[in-house]
């Protein structure tokens, strides 16, 4: 009880409110509140520690990214005992994709904790996912791997992640086509060229050739997007065969 009283001797009303919201979010009592404060400091604040080293969420984000990957890998390893490493890697990649982490951060409304000198819409599109990873890093430093694992599994995976729908969701048609060609020993080739015409914005066209026969084309404002368009069209040509191999819709 003495330890709990010591931990909860908060400096001011802001700390008290932050502690209460954090406890509700995490499902346990945070010990070192300063770690969580650091996890929500944006670089625009330009805070330095006593050694002159910048203090912001970015180092916590690096740590949280690693912890998130480890916990999810172990979770999927237990959940799918008969699946190979390629399948497990694919599902983990979907869970930790930047778009998915950003949605998680938004759902948890983590941006409300961020200390910044700029508005939320100027912090970058990935701020929500970045601070979610930073929060995971803070949990690990504060309470260790066990609490980190419990938070990710009980408060995130079991509540917000729909594993069955992720299994069948395609996040990258290009990645799917490449892996399918590797597994079926088919030769694949992307031919890219600039195709802006009279348009002021640069465009690229991509021709996707598989086995020297099947060809699809894609056109977009970047090579990456054009390759994805061509790959999506190729997917629907071989949809039945690919779906049977990868369990996708």
C-alpha positions as CSV (number, residue, x, y, z in Angstrom):
1,X,0.0,0.0,0.0
2,X,2.9,2.4,0.8
3,X,4.3,1.8,-2.7
4,X,0.9,2.6,-4.3
5,X,0.5,5.7,-2.2
6,X,4.0,6.8,-3.3
7,X,3.3,6.2,-6.9
8,X,0.0,8.1,-6.8
9,X,1.4,11.2,-5.1
10,X,0.9,13.3,-8.2
11,X,2.4,16.8,-8.6
12,X,-0.7,18.7,-9.9
13,X,-4.2,18.4,-11.3
14,X,-3.0,17.8,-14.8
15,X,-0.9,14.8,-13.6
16,X,-3.9,13.5,-11.7
17,X,-6.2,13.7,-14.8
18,X,-3.5,12.1,-17.0
19,X,-2.9,9.3,-14.5
20,X,-6.7,8.6,-14.3
21,X,-7.1,8.5,-18.1
22,X,-4.0,6.4,-18.5
23,X,-5.0,3.9,-15.9
24,X,-8.4,3.5,-17.6
25,X,-6.8,3.0,-21.0
26,X,-4.1,0.5,-19.8
27,X,-6.1,-1.5,-17.4
28,X,-3.4,-1.2,-14.7
29,X,-1.6,1.4,-12.6
30,X,1.3,3.1,-14.3
31,X,4.3,3.3,-11.9
32,X,6.5,5.9,-13.7
33,X,4.3,8.6,-15.1
34,X,7.2,10.4,-16.6
35,X,7.8,7.6,-19.1
36,X,4.3,8.0,-20.4
37,X,4.6,11.7,-20.6
38,X,7.7,11.3,-22.8
39,X,5.7,8.9,-25.0
40,X,3.4,11.8,-25.9
41,X,5.9,14.7,-26.4
42,X,6.1,15.8,-30.0
43,X,9.5,17.0,-31.3
44,X,8.0,20.5,-32.0
45,X,8.1,21.1,-28.2
46,X,12.0,20.9,-28.4
47,X,12.5,19.6,-24.8
48,X,16.0,18.7,-23.7
49,X,17.0,16.5,-20.8
50,X,19.8,17.4,-18.4
51,X,22.4,16.1,-20.9
52,X,21.0,18.2,-23.7
53,X,19.5,15.2,-25.5
54,X,16.1,15.9,-27.2
55,X,13.1,14.4,-25.4
56,X,10.2,13.2,-27.5
57,X,8.2,10.1,-28.4
58,X,10.5,8.9,-31.2
59,X,12.8,6.7,-29.2
60,X,9.8,5.2,-27.4
61,X,8.2,4.6,-30.8
62,X,11.3,2.6,-31.9
63,X,11.1,0.4,-28.8
64,X,7.3,0.0,-29.1
65,X,7.6,-1.1,-32.7
66,X,9.9,-4.0,-31.7
67,X,7.8,-5.0,-28.7
68,X,4.6,-4.9,-30.7
69,X,6.1,-7.1,-33.4
70,X,7.4,-9.6,-30.8
71,X,4.1,-9.8,-28.9
72,X,2.0,-10.2,-32.0
73,X,4.3,-12.8,-33.4
74,X,3.9,-14.9,-30.2
75,X,0.2,-14.4,-30.3
76,X,-0.2,-15.6,-33.9
77,X,2.2,-18.5,-33.3
78,X,-0.2,-19.8,-30.6
79,X,-3.3,-18.9,-32.5
80,X,-2.3,-20.7,-35.8
81,X,-0.3,-23.8,-34.7
82,X,-0.6,-25.4,-38.2
83,X,0.4,-22.4,-40.3
84,X,3.9,-21.8,-41.8
85,X,6.0,-18.8,-41.2
86,X,5.0,-17.1,-44.5
87,X,1.3,-17.1,-43.4
88,X,2.1,-15.8,-39.9
89,X,4.4,-13.1,-41.3
90,X,1.6,-12.0,-43.7
91,X,-1.0,-11.7,-40.9
92,X,1.4,-9.9,-38.6
93,X,2.3,-7.4,-41.4
94,X,-1.4,-6.6,-41.8
95,X,-1.8,-6.0,-38.1
96,X,1.2,-3.7,-37.8
97,X,0.7,-1.9,-41.1
98,X,0.9,1.8,-40.8
99,X,-2.7,2.3,-41.8
100,X,-3.9,-0.2,-39.2
101,X,-1.8,1.3,-36.4
102,X,-3.0,4.8,-37.3
103,X,-6.6,3.6,-37.1
104,X,-5.8,2.0,-33.7
105,X,-4.3,5.3,-32.4
106,X,-7.4,7.2,-33.6
107,X,-9.8,4.7,-32.0
108,X,-8.0,5.0,-28.7
109,X,-7.9,8.8,-29.2
110,X,-4.2,9.0,-28.1
111,X,-3.6,12.3,-29.7
112,X,-5.5,13.9,-26.8
113,X,-2.4,13.3,-24.7
114,X,0.1,14.8,-27.1
115,X,2.1,17.8,-26.1
116,X,2.9,19.8,-29.2
117,X,3.4,23.4,-30.5
118,X,1.6,22.5,-33.7
119,X,-1.9,21.4,-34.4
120,X,-2.7,17.7,-34.8
121,X,-3.3,18.0,-38.6
122,X,0.3,19.3,-39.0
123,X,2.0,16.5,-37.0
124,X,1.9,14.2,-40.0
125,X,-0.5,11.5,-41.2
126,X,1.2,8.8,-39.1
127,X,1.1,10.6,-35.7
128,X,-1.7,8.3,-34.4
129,X,0.3,5.1,-35.2
130,X,3.5,6.6,-34.0
131,X,2.3,7.5,-30.5
132,X,0.5,4.1,-30.2
133,X,3.9,2.5,-30.7
134,X,5.5,5.0,-28.2
135,X,2.9,4.0,-25.7
136,X,3.8,0.4,-26.0
137,X,7.4,1.3,-25.5
138,X,6.6,3.2,-22.4
139,X,4.6,0.3,-21.0
140,X,7.6,-2.0,-21.5
141,X,10.0,0.3,-19.8
142,X,7.5,0.9,-16.9
143,X,6.2,-2.6,-16.2
144,X,8.1,-5.0,-18.3
145,X,7.2,-7.5,-21.0
146,X,4.4,-9.3,-19.2
147,X,2.3,-6.1,-18.8
148,X,3.2,-5.1,-22.4
149,X,1.9,-8.4,-23.7
150,X,-1.2,-8.2,-21.6
151,X,-2.1,-4.7,-22.8
152,X,-1.6,-5.7,-26.5
153,X,-3.5,-8.9,-26.2
154,X,-6.4,-7.9,-23.9
155,X,-6.8,-4.3,-24.7
156,X,-6.0,-4.2,-28.4
157,X,-6.0,-7.6,-30.2
158,X,-9.0,-9.0,-28.5
159,X,-11.0,-5.8,-28.6
160,X,-10.1,-4.0,-31.8
161,X,-8.5,-6.5,-34.2
162,X,-10.8,-8.8,-36.3
163,X,-8.3,-11.6,-37.1
164,X,-10.7,-13.6,-39.4
165,X,-11.3,-10.5,-41.6
166,X,-7.6,-9.7,-41.7
167,X,-6.8,-13.2,-42.8
168,X,-8.9,-12.7,-46.0
169,X,-8.0,-9.0,-46.5
170,X,-5.6,-8.1,-49.2
171,X,-3.4,-5.1,-48.2
172,X,-1.1,-5.2,-51.2
173,X,-2.1,-6.8,-54.6
174,X,1.5,-6.4,-55.8
175,X,2.9,-8.4,-52.8
176,X,0.2,-11.0,-53.2
177,X,1.0,-11.4,-57.0
178,X,4.8,-11.6,-56.3
179,X,4.3,-14.3,-53.6
180,X,1.9,-16.3,-55.8
181,X,4.4,-16.3,-58.6
182,X,7.2,-17.4,-56.3
183,X,5.1,-20.3,-54.9
184,X,3.8,-21.4,-58.4
185,X,7.2,-20.9,-60.1
186,X,5.8,-18.3,-62.6
187,X,8.0,-15.7,-64.1
188,X,6.9,-12.1,-63.4
189,X,8.0,-8.8,-64.9
190,X,7.0,-5.2,-64.4
191,X,7.7,-2.8,-67.3
192,X,7.4,0.9,-66.3
193,X,7.5,4.0,-68.3
194,X,6.5,7.7,-68.0
195,X,3.1,8.4,-69.5
196,X,2.2,12.0,-68.6
197,X,1.0,13.1,-72.1
198,X,-0.3,16.7,-71.9
199,X,-1.2,16.4,-68.2
200,X,0.6,18.8,-65.8
201,X,1.0,16.1,-63.2
202,X,3.5,13.3,-64.0
203,X,2.0,9.9,-64.6
204,X,3.5,6.4,-65.0
205,X,2.2,3.4,-66.8
206,X,3.1,-0.1,-65.8
207,X,2.7,-3.4,-67.8
208,X,2.7,-6.5,-65.7
209,X,3.7,-9.7,-67.6
210,X,3.4,-13.2,-66.1
211,X,4.7,-16.3,-67.8
212,X,5.4,-14.3,-70.9
213,X,1.6,-14.3,-71.7
214,X,-0.8,-12.7,-69.3
215,X,-0.6,-8.9,-69.3
216,X,-2.3,-6.2,-67.4
217,X,-1.7,-2.4,-67.3
218,X,-1.9,0.2,-64.6
219,X,-1.5,4.0,-64.7
220,X,-1.1,6.4,-61.8
221,X,0.8,9.3,-60.4
222,X,3.6,7.1,-59.0
223,X,5.3,3.9,-60.1
224,X,4.2,2.2,-56.9
225,X,0.5,3.1,-57.4
226,X,0.7,2.1,-61.1
227,X,2.2,-1.3,-60.1
228,X,-0.6,-1.8,-57.6
229,X,-3.3,-1.1,-60.2
230,X,-1.7,-3.5,-62.6
231,X,-1.4,-6.2,-59.9
232,X,-5.0,-5.8,-58.8
233,X,-6.2,-6.4,-62.4
234,X,-3.9,-9.4,-62.6
235,X,-5.4,-10.7,-59.3
236,X,-8.9,-10.8,-60.7
237,X,-7.7,-12.7,-63.8
238,X,-6.3,-15.5,-61.5
239,X,-8.6,-14.8,-58.6
240,X,-9.8,-18.4,-58.1
241,X,-6.3,-19.9,-58.2
242,X,-4.8,-17.2,-55.9
243,X,-7.7,-17.3,-53.4
244,X,-7.4,-21.1,-53.1
245,X,-3.7,-20.7,-52.3
246,X,-3.9,-17.8,-49.8
247,X,-7.4,-18.0,-48.3
248,X,-8.3,-14.5,-49.5
249,X,-11.5,-13.1,-50.9
